[in-house]
Amino acid sequence: MHQGGGSRSDEAGRRADCDRVEQRSASPSLAARERGIVERYTARLAELLAEETGAEPGDIVPISMAGALMTTHRALVSYVRGRVLAGVRGERLAEEYRTQARRAFARLERGLGDYAVKR
């Protein structure tokens, strides 16, 4: 992973990373494919949560929880892609990701009761 310096191969690797991220972002067919994959994973996660919790058929809570978790996953993927395009790599990117993930999952764990409530 790149930590500074600047050899041609490091620059070529960074450009290749950015090209891949840009291609995924700019391609409607790749974006649609990714959405389809996430939808399938979300549905399967909802099924697993329903099984694990003994939820009744038609209970929307497992579906809601799966949606919240997978939306958080998508937000983290989007965040990382943006940071890659901004040139962030290596341990800095990993630490930024961990910070964002901790914040998001901590909020989910605490719930939404006091989030964005106007006082």
Secondary structure as a PSIPRED ss2 file (coil, helix, strand):
# PSIPRED VFORMAT (PSIPRED V4.0)

   1 M C   1.000  0.000  0.000
   2 H C   1.000  0.000  0.000
   3 Q C   1.000  0.000  0.000
   4 G C   1.000  0.000  0.000
   5 G C   1.000  0.000  0.000
   6 G C   1.000  0.000  0.000
   7 S C   1.000  0.000  0.000
   8 R H   0.000  1.000  0.000
   9 S H   0.000  1.000  0.000
  10 D H   0.000  1.000  0.000
  11 E H   0.000  1.000  0.000
  12 A H   0.000  1.000  0.000
  13 G H   0.000  1.000  0.000
  14 R H   0.000  1.000  0.000
  15 R H   0.000  1.000  0.000
  16 A H   0.000  1.000  0.000
  17 D H   0.000  1.000  0.000
  18 C H   0.000  1.000  0.000
  19 D H   0.000  1.000  0.000
  20 R H   0.000  1.000  0.000
  21 V H   0.000  1.000  0.000
  22 E H   0.000  1.000  0.000
  23 Q H   0.000  1.000  0.000
  24 R H   0.000  1.000  0.000
  25 S H   0.000  1.000  0.000
  26 A H   0.000  1.000  0.000
  27 S C   1.000  0.000  0.000
  28 P H   0.000  1.000  0.000
  29 S H   0.000  1.000  0.000
  30 L H   0.000  1.000  0.000
  31 A H   0.000  1.000  0.000
  32 A H   0.000  1.000  0.000
  33 R H   0.000  1.000  0.000
  34 E H   0.000  1.000  0.000
  35 R H   0.000  1.000  0.000
  36 G H   0.000  1.000  0.000
  37 I H   0.000  1.000  0.000
  38 V H   0.000  1.000  0.000
  39 E H   0.000  1.000  0.000
  40 R H   0.000  1.000  0.000
  41 Y H   0.000  1.000  0.000
  42 T H   0.000  1.000  0.000
  43 A H   0.000  1.000  0.000
  44 R H   0.000  1.000  0.000
  45 L H   0.000  1.000  0.000
  46 A H   0.000  1.000  0.000
  47 E H   0.000  1.000  0.000
  48 L H   0.000  1.000  0.000
  49 L H   0.000  1.000  0.000
  50 A H   0.000  1.000  0.000
  51 E H   0.000  1.000  0.000
  52 E H   0.000  1.000  0.000
  53 T H   0.000  1.000  0.000
  54 G C   1.000  0.000  0.000
  55 A C   1.000  0.000  0.000
  56 E C   1.000  0.000  0.000
  57 P C   1.000  0.000  0.000
  58 G C   1.000  0.000  0.000
  59 D C   1.000  0.000  0.000
  60 I H   0.000  1.000  0.000
  61 V H   0.000  1.000  0.000
  62 P H   0.000  1.000  0.000
  63 I H   0.000  1.000  0.000
  64 S H   0.000  1.000  0.000
  65 M H   0.000  1.000  0.000
  66 A H   0.000  1.000  0.000
  67 G H   0.000  1.000  0.000
  68 A H   0.000  1.000  0.000
  69 L H   0.000  1.000  0.000
  70 M H   0.000  1.000  0.000
  71 T H   0.000  1.000  0.000
  72 T H   0.000  1.000  0.000
  73 H H   0.000  1.000  0.000
  74 R H   0.000  1.000  0.000
  75 A H   0.000  1.000  0.000
  76 L H   0.000  1.000  0.000
  77 V H   0.000  1.000  0.000
  78 S H   0.000  1.000  0.000
  79 Y H   0.000  1.000  0.000
  80 V H   0.000  1.000  0.000
  81 R H   0.000  1.000  0.000
  82 G H   0.000  1.000  0.000
  83 R H   0.000  1.000  0.000
  84 V H   0.000  1.000  0.000
  85 L H   0.000  1.000  0.000
  86 A C   1.000  0.000  0.000
  87 G C   1.000  0.000  0.000
  88 V C   1.000  0.000  0.000
  89 R C   1.000  0.000  0.000
  90 G H   0.000  1.000  0.000
  91 E H   0.000  1.000  0.000
  92 R H   0.000  1.000  0.000
  93 L H   0.000  1.000  0.000
  94 A H   0.000  1.000  0.000
  95 E H   0.000  1.000  0.000
  96 E H   0.000  1.000  0.000
  97 Y H   0.000  1.000  0.000
  98 R H   0.000  1.000  0.000
  99 T H   0.000  1.000  0.000
 100 Q H   0.000  1.000  0.000
 101 A H   0.000  1.000  0.000
 102 R H   0.000  1.000  0.000
 103 R H   0.000  1.000  0.000
 104 A H   0.000  1.000  0.000
 105 F H   0.000  1.000  0.000
 106 A H   0.000  1.000  0.000
 107 R H   0.000  1.000  0.000
 108 L H   0.000  1.000  0.000
 109 E H   0.000  1.000  0.000
 110 R H   0.000  1.000  0.000
 111 G C   1.000  0.000  0.000
 112 L C   1.000  0.000  0.000
 113 G C   1.000  0.000  0.000
 114 D C   1.000  0.000  0.000
 115 Y C   1.000  0.000  0.000
 116 A C   1.000  0.000  0.000
 117 V C   1.000  0.000  0.000
 118 K C   1.000  0.000  0.000
 119 R C   1.000  0.000  0.000
